[in-house]
Amino acid sequence: MQFIDLFVNERVLDAEMALKQASSDDVVDKCRNYLDALARFRQDLREMRMLFGNALDQRSSLAAELMSQARSAVRGVVEITVRETNRTEALLGFLTSINIHQAAGVLNTCKYMGSSNWEAGSAGVRYSNGFDTGTMGVEKAVQVAGQLRREAYVVINKNVDLSSTFREVVPTTV
């Protein structure tokens, strides 16, 4: 195995690419697969610590310097995987953990059913636009809002020109 193969993990790259190309129906599964690949890769990197024993350090100053650089490289890759794991966990939470108030906000932003007047209540969400009214239970509202968020995420990652509506549904910080 070449040294670079230790730092460029094909499984992680494939999982990352799959997430970027995910559809709104499978983006949550692709997030979980990516997180799993990152966790396995980070574990592989942690196991590399055994390769960096002090025996080589004591033989020569060149060996000590090379070991120091290798340790720094592994530490850097571990930090990157931790950052990417945190980012992906935040995305997964954003796509799956939606409360009724957030659901009302998403429905308003997307003008779902032609209304930007959705209000959250204990029984669900409702809107009233003059003569036109509508209601949705909590479970359905959360499901619809989640689907709208996933669709917005997919559109954003396909580099499609977006209206300001989708930018409000999926903040760029996630």
SELUM-150968 format. One record per atom (N, C-alpha, C): residue in three letters; x, y, z; chain; atom name. Coordinates in Angstrom, 3 decimals. Atoms other than C-alpha are relative to their C-alpha. Layout:
<sites>
ALA_X_Y_Z_A_CA
...
</sites>
This chain:
<sites>
MET_0.847_-1.173_0.000_A_N
MET_0.000_0.000_0.000_A_CA
MET_0.898_1.243_0.000_A_C
GLN_-0.761_-1.233_0.049_A_N
GLN_1.330_3.410_-0.899_A_CA
GLN_-0.396_0.896_1.166_A_C
PHE_0.227_-0.901_-1.136_A_N
PHE_1.637_6.071_1.783_A_CA
PHE_-1.224_0.877_-0.230_A_C
ILE_1.128_-0.902_0.289_A_N
ILE_-0.902_8.311_0.036_A_CA
ILE_-1.340_-0.716_0.184_A_C
ASP_1.241_0.753_-0.190_A_N
ASP_-3.501_5.514_0.211_A_CA
ASP_-0.487_0.067_1.443_A_C
LEU_0.395_-0.119_-1.406_A_N
LEU_-3.470_5.929_3.981_A_CA
LEU_-0.816_1.260_0.240_A_C
PHE_0.646_-1.285_-0.212_A_N
PHE_-4.678_9.512_3.640_A_CA
PHE_-1.154_0.269_-0.954_A_C
VAL_1.080_-0.173_0.965_A_N
VAL_-6.931_9.288_0.587_A_CA
VAL_-0.769_-1.311_-0.030_A_C
ASN_0.775_1.220_-0.163_A_N
ASN_-9.550_6.696_1.460_A_CA
ASN_-1.101_-0.047_-1.048_A_C
GLU_0.978_0.127_1.090_A_N
GLU_-11.583_5.517_-1.531_A_CA
GLU_-1.427_-0.128_0.519_A_C
ARG_1.346_0.186_-0.560_A_N
ARG_-14.532_4.474_0.627_A_CA
ARG_-0.590_1.342_0.439_A_C
VAL_0.453_-1.321_-0.436_A_N
VAL_-14.754_7.975_2.107_A_CA
VAL_-0.306_0.871_-1.218_A_C
LEU_0.228_-0.802_1.211_A_N
LEU_-14.407_9.625_-1.302_A_CA
LEU_-1.274_-0.427_-0.723_A_C
ASP_1.214_0.501_0.654_A_N
ASP_-17.116_7.389_-2.788_A_CA
ASP_-1.257_0.410_0.767_A_C
ALA_1.159_-0.377_-0.824_A_N
ALA_-19.469_8.076_0.136_A_CA
ALA_-0.274_1.496_-0.100_A_C
GLU_0.174_-1.449_0.137_A_N
GLU_-18.842_11.832_-0.139_A_CA
GLU_-0.625_0.339_-1.346_A_C
MET_0.553_-0.253_1.339_A_N
MET_-19.545_11.788_-3.879_A_CA
MET_-1.458_-0.455_-0.079_A_C
ALA_1.386_0.478_-0.014_A_N
ALA_-22.700_9.731_-3.331_A_CA
ALA_-0.909_0.987_0.718_A_C
LEU_0.792_-0.996_-0.721_A_N
LEU_-23.914_12.308_-0.806_A_CA
LEU_-0.235_1.226_-0.867_A_C
LYS_0.144_-1.174_0.860_A_N
LYS_-23.261_15.147_-3.231_A_CA
LYS_-0.957_-0.249_-1.157_A_C
GLN_0.873_0.341_1.118_A_N
GLN_-25.227_13.307_-5.922_A_CA
GLN_-1.329_-0.597_0.454_A_C
ALA_1.206_0.622_-0.562_A_N
ALA_-28.043_12.150_-3.640_A_CA
ALA_-1.261_0.671_-0.497_A_C
SER_1.328_-0.543_0.300_A_N
SER_-31.692_12.584_-4.435_A_CA
SER_-0.674_0.335_1.324_A_C
SER_0.703_-0.358_-1.234_A_N
SER_-34.185_13.967_-1.949_A_CA
SER_-0.527_-1.242_0.720_A_C
ASP_0.498_1.226_-0.617_A_N
ASP_-35.380_10.403_-1.338_A_CA
ASP_1.076_-0.775_0.750_A_C
ASP_-1.042_0.794_-0.642_A_N
ASP_-31.991_8.976_-0.357_A_CA
ASP_1.098_0.822_0.671_A_C
VAL_-1.050_-0.844_-0.580_A_N
VAL_-30.017_11.959_0.994_A_CA
VAL_0.266_-0.338_1.462_A_C
VAL_-0.193_0.340_-1.413_A_N
VAL_-30.567_10.909_4.622_A_CA
VAL_0.832_-1.280_0.107_A_C
ASP_-0.786_1.238_-0.011_A_N
ASP_-29.259_7.388_3.914_A_CA
ASP_1.436_0.257_-0.436_A_C
LYS_-1.350_-0.323_0.480_A_N
LYS_-26.282_8.838_2.007_A_CA
LYS_0.785_0.737_1.088_A_C
CYS_-0.648_-0.670_-1.140_A_N
CYS_-25.516_11.093_5.010_A_CA
CYS_0.487_-1.035_1.001_A_C
ARG_-0.372_1.028_-0.977_A_N
ARG_-25.510_8.088_7.305_A_CA
ARG_1.147_-0.865_-0.514_A_C
ASN_-1.082_0.789_0.587_A_N
ASN_-23.309_6.095_4.915_A_CA
ASN_1.320_0.766_0.044_A_C
TYR_-1.196_-0.834_-0.028_A_N
TYR_-20.841_8.993_4.711_A_CA
TYR_0.555_0.077_1.418_A_C
LEU_-0.436_-0.029_-1.392_A_N
LEU_-20.737_9.277_8.497_A_CA
LEU_0.650_-1.319_0.408_A_C
ASP_-0.568_1.315_-0.298_A_N
ASP_-20.080_5.540_8.736_A_CA
ASP_1.391_-0.136_-0.623_A_C
ALA_-1.302_0.071_0.671_A_N
ALA_-17.230_5.757_6.188_A_CA
ALA_1.024_0.877_0.713_A_C
LEU_-0.909_-0.884_-0.729_A_N
LEU_-15.703_8.706_8.054_A_CA
LEU_0.428_-0.618_1.336_A_C
ALA_-0.318_0.616_-1.298_A_N
ALA_-15.889_6.850_11.384_A_CA
ALA_0.990_-1.149_-0.181_A_C
ARG_-0.923_1.108_0.249_A_N
ARG_-14.193_3.769_9.936_A_CA
ARG_1.387_0.514_-0.375_A_C
PHE_-1.275_-0.572_0.426_A_N
PHE_-11.494_5.890_8.310_A_CA
PHE_0.744_0.604_1.195_A_C
ARG_-0.619_-0.595_-1.178_A_N
ARG_-10.857_7.796_11.531_A_CA
ARG_0.553_-1.089_0.922_A_C
GLN_-0.490_1.116_-0.810_A_N
GLN_-10.534_4.473_13.375_A_CA
GLN_1.270_-0.587_-0.610_A_C
ASP_-1.209_0.489_0.674_A_N
ASP_-8.017_3.262_10.768_A_CA
ASP_1.180_0.922_0.272_A_C
LEU_-1.065_-0.959_-0.265_A_N
LEU_-6.026_6.449_11.275_A_CA
LEU_0.498_-0.093_1.441_A_C
ARG_-0.401_0.112_-1.404_A_N
ARG_-6.050_6.037_15.040_A_CA
ARG_0.852_-1.251_0.225_A_C
GLU_-0.791_1.221_-0.117_A_N
GLU_-4.705_2.508_14.641_A_CA
GLU_1.411_0.185_-0.542_A_C
MET_-1.335_-0.271_0.536_A_N
MET_-1.752_3.965_12.742_A_CA
MET_0.949_0.495_1.077_A_C
ARG_-0.861_-0.482_-1.090_A_N
ARG_-0.455_5.372_16.034_A_CA
ARG_1.026_-1.054_0.403_A_C
MET_-0.911_1.086_-0.367_A_N
MET_1.089_1.978_16.659_A_CA
MET_1.231_-0.024_-0.901_A_C
LEU_-1.130_-0.013_0.934_A_N
LEU_3.316_2.475_13.624_A_CA
LEU_1.048_1.028_0.389_A_C
PHE_-0.894_-1.095_-0.325_A_N
PHE_4.874_5.543_15.160_A_CA
PHE_0.607_-0.158_1.394_A_C
GLY_-0.638_0.227_-1.288_A_N
GLY_6.707_4.006_18.100_A_CA
GLY_1.269_0.824_0.139_A_C
ASN_-1.204_-0.783_-0.278_A_N
ASN_9.721_5.631_19.678_A_CA
ASN_1.284_-0.694_-0.417_A_C
ALA_-1.212_0.739_0.351_A_N
ALA_12.161_2.926_18.500_A_CA
ALA_0.739_0.670_-1.159_A_C
LEU_-0.641_-0.646_1.147_A_N
LEU_12.814_4.683_15.184_A_CA
LEU_0.517_1.385_0.353_A_C
ASP_-0.409_-1.348_-0.397_A_N
ASP_13.038_8.104_16.803_A_CA
ASP_1.409_-0.004_0.593_A_C
GLN_-1.266_0.039_-0.715_A_N
GLN_16.067_6.987_18.803_A_CA
GLN_1.179_-0.371_-0.897_A_C
ARG_-1.081_0.428_0.875_A_N
ARG_18.057_5.696_15.826_A_CA
ARG_0.739_1.159_-0.646_A_C
SER_-0.665_-1.121_0.657_A_N
SER_18.734_8.976_14.055_A_CA
SER_-0.891_1.231_0.038_A_C
SER_0.777_-1.244_0.024_A_N
SER_17.671_12.586_13.851_A_CA
SER_-0.891_0.053_-1.241_A_C
LEU_0.828_0.047_1.205_A_N
LEU_16.408_12.008_10.283_A_CA
LEU_-1.260_-0.828_0.247_A_C
ALA_1.158_0.842_-0.310_A_N
ALA_14.163_9.167_11.464_A_CA
ALA_-0.956_0.721_0.942_A_C
ALA_0.840_-0.742_-0.940_A_N
ALA_12.916_11.320_14.317_A_CA
ALA_-0.794_1.076_-0.727_A_C
GLU_0.693_-1.044_0.765_A_N
GLU_12.050_14.160_11.909_A_CA
GLU_-1.083_-0.592_-0.892_A_C
LEU_0.997_0.649_0.864_A_N
LEU_10.291_11.813_9.479_A_CA
LEU_-1.194_-0.491_0.807_A_C
MET_1.083_0.473_-0.858_A_N
MET_8.263_10.279_12.307_A_CA
MET_-0.861_1.176_0.478_A_C
SER_0.719_-1.193_-0.440_A_N
SER_7.327_13.731_13.547_A_CA
SER_-0.909_0.523_-1.113_A_C
GLN_0.806_-0.464_1.141_A_N
GLN_6.125_14.746_10.086_A_CA
GLN_-1.160_-0.948_-0.281_A_C
ALA_1.069_0.982_0.225_A_N
ALA_4.155_11.508_9.687_A_CA
ALA_-1.091_0.141_1.057_A_C
ARG_0.981_-0.200_-1.077_A_N
ARG_2.490_12.039_13.077_A_CA
ARG_-0.851_1.249_-0.262_A_C
SER_0.717_-1.250_0.295_A_N
SER_1.579_15.595_12.095_A_CA
SER_-0.990_-0.200_-1.144_A_C
ALA_0.892_0.252_1.132_A_N
ALA_0.106_14.400_8.807_A_CA
ALA_-1.228_-0.791_0.435_A_C
VAL_1.121_0.806_-0.482_A_N
VAL_-2.031_11.767_10.510_A_CA
VAL_-0.909_0.848_0.873_A_C
ARG_0.786_-0.881_-0.871_A_N
ARG_-3.145_14.292_13.141_A_CA
ARG_-0.848_0.959_-0.843_A_C
GLY_0.726_-0.915_0.882_A_N
GLY_-4.137_16.715_10.362_A_CA
GLY_-1.177_-0.675_-0.695_A_C
VAL_1.080_0.722_0.672_A_N
VAL_-6.186_14.085_8.530_A_CA
VAL_-1.102_-0.348_0.999_A_C
VAL_1.004_0.285_-1.034_A_N
VAL_-7.920_13.081_11.778_A_CA
VAL_-0.830_1.251_0.274_A_C
GLU_0.729_-1.254_-0.231_A_N
GLU_-8.837_16.736_12.383_A_CA
GLU_-0.972_0.291_-1.140_A_C
ILE_0.884_-0.213_1.150_A_N
ILE_-10.286_16.981_8.881_A_CA
ILE_-1.202_-0.930_0.076_A_C
THR_1.131_0.930_-0.081_A_N
THR_-12.386_13.852_9.379_A_CA
THR_-0.942_0.372_1.132_A_C
VAL_0.862_-0.443_-1.111_A_N
VAL_-13.655_15.185_12.717_A_CA
VAL_-0.852_1.186_-0.448_A_C
ARG_0.756_-1.166_0.502_A_N
ARG_-14.643_18.511_11.103_A_CA
ARG_-1.081_-0.437_-0.981_A_C
GLU_0.969_0.471_0.999_A_N
GLU_-16.345_16.697_8.219_A_CA
GLU_-1.113_-0.798_0.677_A_C
THR_1.016_0.734_-0.755_A_N
THR_-18.136_14.387_10.663_A_CA
THR_-0.958_0.965_0.682_A_C
ASN_0.849_-0.991_-0.671_A_N
ASN_-19.416_17.373_12.654_A_CA
ASN_-0.919_0.701_-0.993_A_C
ARG_0.795_-0.671_1.027_A_N
ARG_-20.586_19.122_9.471_A_CA
ARG_-1.114_-0.915_-0.499_A_C
THR_0.989_0.940_0.532_A_N
THR_-22.367_16.008_8.208_A_CA
THR_-1.045_-0.355_1.050_A_C
GLU_0.978_0.238_-1.070_A_N
GLU_-23.990_15.301_11.585_A_CA
GLU_-0.967_1.175_0.117_A_C
ALA_0.875_-1.180_-0.034_A_N
ALA_-25.306_18.872_11.589_A_CA
ALA_-0.979_-0.029_-1.169_A_C
LEU_0.881_0.104_1.163_A_N
LEU_-26.686_18.363_8.082_A_CA
LEU_-1.072_-1.058_0.237_A_C
LEU_0.959_1.073_-0.263_A_N
LEU_-28.317_15.083_9.078_A_CA
LEU_-1.059_0.460_1.002_A_C
GLY_0.959_-0.536_-0.968_A_N
GLY_-29.917_16.748_12.092_A_CA
GLY_-0.936_1.015_-0.625_A_C
PHE_0.800_-1.010_0.683_A_N
PHE_-31.088_19.631_9.923_A_CA
PHE_-1.066_-0.648_-0.886_A_C
LEU_0.934_0.665_0.911_A_N
LEU_-32.735_17.210_7.484_A_CA
LEU_-1.010_-0.879_0.721_A_C
THR_0.870_0.975_-0.663_A_N
THR_-34.317_14.922_10.078_A_CA
THR_-0.674_0.486_1.275_A_C
SER_0.552_-0.456_-1.285_A_N
SER_-34.979_16.824_13.318_A_CA
SER_-0.723_1.327_-0.196_A_C
ILE_0.801_-1.192_0.271_A_N
ILE_-37.791_19.244_12.601_A_CA
ILE_-1.153_0.030_0.989_A_C
ASN_1.147_-0.126_-0.896_A_N
ASN_-40.246_20.516_15.176_A_CA
ASN_-1.127_0.736_-0.741_A_C
ILE_1.186_-0.569_0.650_A_N
ILE_-43.694_21.927_14.409_A_CA
ILE_0.184_1.474_-0.345_A_C
HIS_-0.226_-1.419_0.284_A_N
HIS_-42.537_25.551_14.599_A_CA
HIS_0.934_0.174_-1.201_A_C
GLN_-0.883_-0.029_1.169_A_N
GLN_-39.698_24.898_12.157_A_CA
GLN_-0.769_-0.409_-1.249_A_C
ALA_0.804_0.441_1.139_A_N
ALA_-42.153_23.065_9.911_A_CA
ALA_-0.851_1.153_-0.532_A_C
ALA_0.803_-1.154_0.435_A_N
ALA_-44.427_26.123_9.838_A_CA
ALA_0.878_1.013_-0.727_A_C
GLY_-0.922_-0.924_0.655_A_N
GLY_-41.429_28.284_8.953_A_CA
GLY_0.381_-0.453_-1.398_A_C
VAL_-0.353_0.539_1.322_A_N
VAL_-40.419_26.009_6.078_A_CA
VAL_-1.195_0.124_-0.950_A_C
LEU_1.200_-0.108_0.836_A_N
LEU_-43.999_25.892_4.776_A_CA
LEU_-0.228_1.448_-0.439_A_C
ASN_0.140_-1.415_0.351_A_N
ASN_-44.141_29.700_4.887_A_CA
ASN_1.037_0.417_-1.033_A_C
THR_-1.072_-0.382_0.914_A_N
THR_-40.792_30.126_3.155_A_CA
THR_-0.254_-0.533_-1.401_A_C
CYS_0.255_0.629_1.307_A_N
CYS_-41.793_27.729_0.385_A_CA
CYS_-1.388_0.324_-0.554_A_C
LYS_1.378_-0.337_0.393_A_N
LYS_-45.316_29.158_0.198_A_CA
LYS_-0.776_-1.266_-0.384_A_C
TYR_0.652_1.278_0.222_A_N
TYR_-46.636_25.641_0.490_A_CA
TYR_-1.504_0.192_-0.097_A_C
MET_1.433_-0.124_0.300_A_N
MET_-50.188_25.338_-0.888_A_CA
MET_-0.382_1.463_-0.237_A_C
GLY_0.266_-1.391_0.356_A_N
GLY_-49.881_28.967_-1.970_A_CA
GLY_-0.093_0.955_1.174_A_C
SER_0.143_-0.859_-1.173_A_N
SER_-49.715_30.343_1.557_A_CA
SER_1.343_0.250_0.684_A_C
SER_-1.150_-0.332_-0.838_A_N
SER_-47.055_32.146_3.534_A_CA
SER_-0.500_0.432_1.378_A_C
ASN_0.669_-0.371_-1.239_A_N
ASN_-49.359_32.375_6.539_A_CA
ASN_-0.196_-1.225_0.913_A_C
TRP_0.113_1.203_-0.822_A_N
TRP_-48.769_28.985_8.216_A_CA
TRP_0.331_0.338_1.449_A_C
GLU_-0.219_-0.201_-1.423_A_N
GLU_-49.006_28.984_12.006_A_CA
GLU_0.041_-1.357_0.691_A_C
ALA_-0.123_1.242_-0.752_A_N
ALA_-47.911_26.244_14.371_A_CA
ALA_-0.907_0.034_1.216_A_C
GLY_0.816_0.165_-1.196_A_N
GLY_-50.197_24.970_17.083_A_CA
GLY_0.221_-1.389_0.563_A_C
SER_-0.207_1.304_-0.635_A_N
SER_-50.406_21.966_19.373_A_CA
SER_-0.544_-1.148_-0.854_A_C
ALA_0.590_1.045_0.829_A_N
ALA_-52.529_20.038_16.858_A_CA
ALA_0.646_-0.092_-1.380_A_C
GLY_-0.623_0.008_1.319_A_N
GLY_-50.408_20.885_13.830_A_CA
GLY_0.207_1.410_-0.500_A_C
VAL_-0.134_-1.317_0.602_A_N
VAL_-50.218_23.790_11.422_A_CA
VAL_-1.280_0.335_-0.754_A_C
ARG_1.174_-0.441_0.748_A_N
ARG_-52.894_25.868_9.775_A_CA
ARG_0.323_1.330_-0.656_A_C
TYR_-0.129_-1.314_0.625_A_N
TYR_-53.217_28.823_7.464_A_CA
TYR_-1.388_0.497_-0.352_A_C
SER_1.247_-0.618_0.416_A_N
SER_-55.947_31.228_6.545_A_CA
SER_0.350_1.201_-0.866_A_C
ASN_-0.185_-1.109_0.941_A_N
ASN_-55.848_33.493_3.499_A_CA
ASN_-1.382_0.435_-0.483_A_C
GLY_1.354_-0.421_0.381_A_N
GLY_-59.244_35.121_3.414_A_CA
GLY_-0.949_-1.177_0.039_A_C
PHE_0.949_1.109_0.084_A_N
PHE_-61.657_32.449_2.190_A_CA
PHE_0.697_-1.358_-0.036_A_C
ASP_-0.761_1.239_0.144_A_N
ASP_-58.925_29.838_1.659_A_CA
ASP_0.666_-0.356_1.327_A_C
THR_-0.621_0.455_-1.249_A_N
THR_-57.908_27.832_4.738_A_CA
THR_0.527_-1.419_-0.187_A_C
GLY_-0.541_1.361_0.047_A_N
GLY_-55.942_24.678_5.367_A_CA
GLY_0.612_-0.383_1.328_A_C
THR_-0.602_0.512_-1.229_A_N
THR_-54.695_22.490_8.183_A_CA
THR_0.814_-1.246_-0.336_A_C
MET_-0.811_1.199_0.150_A_N
MET_-52.174_19.743_8.584_A_CA
MET_0.407_-0.447_1.400_A_C
GLY_-0.420_0.523_-1.298_A_N
GLY_-51.430_17.485_11.556_A_CA
GLY_1.510_0.131_0.180_A_C
VAL_-1.417_-0.146_-0.335_A_N
VAL_-48.067_17.579_13.296_A_CA
VAL_0.865_-0.934_-0.837_A_C
GLU_-0.815_0.984_0.719_A_N
GLU_-46.738_14.390_11.718_A_CA
GLU_0.102_0.327_-1.491_A_C
LYS_0.006_-0.331_1.435_A_N
LYS_-47.754_15.387_8.187_A_CA
LYS_0.796_1.284_-0.266_A_C
ALA_-0.709_-1.268_0.184_A_N
ALA_-46.416_18.946_8.582_A_CA
ALA_1.511_-0.203_0.094_A_C
VAL_-1.425_0.276_-0.170_A_N
VAL_-43.044_17.686_9.825_A_CA
VAL_0.523_-0.803_-1.187_A_C
GLN_-0.394_0.817_1.162_A_N
GLN_-42.926_15.120_7.008_A_CA
GLN_0.143_0.871_-1.254_A_C
VAL_-0.037_-0.874_1.175_A_N
VAL_-43.713_17.723_4.325_A_CA
VAL_1.176_0.973_0.103_A_C
ALA_-1.107_-0.937_-0.186_A_N
ALA_-41.220_20.224_5.780_A_CA
ALA_1.344_-0.702_-0.198_A_C
GLY_-1.227_0.772_0.199_A_N
GLY_-38.534_17.535_5.890_A_CA
GLY_0.259_-0.273_-1.466_A_C
GLN_-0.142_0.254_1.439_A_N
GLN_-39.187_16.651_2.266_A_CA
GLN_0.409_1.278_-0.736_A_C
LEU_-0.371_-1.274_0.626_A_N
LEU_-38.999_20.324_1.274_A_CA
LEU_1.460_0.353_0.291_A_C
ARG_-1.408_-0.258_-0.336_A_N
ARG_-35.681_20.695_3.123_A_CA
ARG_0.929_-0.904_-0.813_A_C
ARG_-0.847_0.930_0.767_A_N
ARG_-34.258_17.582_1.448_A_CA
ARG_0.053_0.398_-1.468_A_C
GLU_0.025_-0.437_1.407_A_N
GLU_-35.372_18.801_-1.976_A_CA
GLU_0.845_1.247_-0.198_A_C
ALA_-0.804_-1.224_0.095_A_N
ALA_-33.801_22.197_-1.339_A_CA
ALA_1.482_-0.329_0.088_A_C
TYR_-1.403_0.401_-0.120_A_N
TYR_-30.538_20.569_-0.227_A_CA
TYR_0.509_-0.592_-1.308_A_C
VAL_-0.402_0.641_1.257_A_N
VAL_-30.418_18.464_-3.390_A_CA
VAL_0.162_1.031_-1.105_A_C
VAL_-0.089_-1.036_1.029_A_N
VAL_-31.105_21.452_-5.612_A_CA
VAL_1.247_0.854_0.204_A_C
ILE_-1.175_-0.823_-0.291_A_N
ILE_-28.406_23.495_-3.900_A_CA
ILE_1.276_-0.735_-0.391_A_C
ASN_-1.206_0.764_0.306_A_N
ASN_-25.857_20.713_-4.317_A_CA
ASN_0.126_-0.390_-1.464_A_C
LYS_-0.085_0.238_1.442_A_N
LYS_-26.675_20.292_-7.995_A_CA
LYS_0.462_1.258_-0.725_A_C
ASN_-0.469_-1.277_0.544_A_N
ASN_-25.416_23.894_-8.488_A_CA
ASN_-0.992_0.614_-0.978_A_C
VAL_1.049_-0.609_0.802_A_N
VAL_-28.726_24.967_-9.950_A_CA
VAL_-0.206_1.420_0.499_A_C
ASP_0.271_-1.371_-0.407_A_N
ASP_-29.491_28.688_-9.943_A_CA
ASP_-1.270_-0.004_0.849_A_C
LEU_1.094_0.066_-0.959_A_N
LEU_-31.763_29.168_-6.949_A_CA
LEU_-0.663_1.338_0.216_A_C
SER_0.679_-1.210_-0.449_A_N
SER_-34.369_31.641_-5.940_A_CA
SER_0.356_0.200_1.465_A_C
SER_-0.295_-0.264_-1.410_A_N
SER_-33.998_33.257_-2.541_A_CA
SER_-0.823_-0.894_0.916_A_C
THR_0.839_0.870_-0.808_A_N
THR_-36.747_30.914_-1.314_A_CA
THR_0.794_-1.181_0.529_A_C
PHE_-0.738_1.175_-0.439_A_N
PHE_-34.496_27.855_-1.230_A_CA
PHE_1.165_0.377_0.893_A_C
ARG_-1.112_-0.404_-0.855_A_N
ARG_-31.626_29.778_0.314_A_CA
ARG_-0.480_0.207_1.443_A_C
GLU_0.539_-0.165_-1.342_A_N
GLU_-33.886_30.512_3.281_A_CA
GLU_-0.315_-1.346_0.618_A_C
VAL_0.351_1.320_-0.514_A_N
VAL_-34.952_26.857_3.605_A_CA
VAL_1.240_-0.754_0.442_A_C
VAL_-1.238_0.703_-0.334_A_N
VAL_-31.381_25.493_3.604_A_CA
VAL_1.098_1.036_0.145_A_C
PRO_-1.037_-1.015_-0.200_A_N
PRO_-28.953_27.952_5.158_A_CA
PRO_1.353_-0.507_-0.495_A_C
THR_-1.303_0.388_0.533_A_N
THR_-25.482_27.965_3.641_A_CA
THR_0.972_-0.412_1.085_A_C
THR_-0.902_0.365_-1.087_A_N
THR_-23.910_27.451_7.060_A_CA
THR_-0.097_-1.455_0.364_A_C
VAL_0.143_1.425_-0.328_A_N
VAL_-25.159_23.867_7.281_A_CA
VAL_0.778_-0.798_-0.998_A_C
</sites>
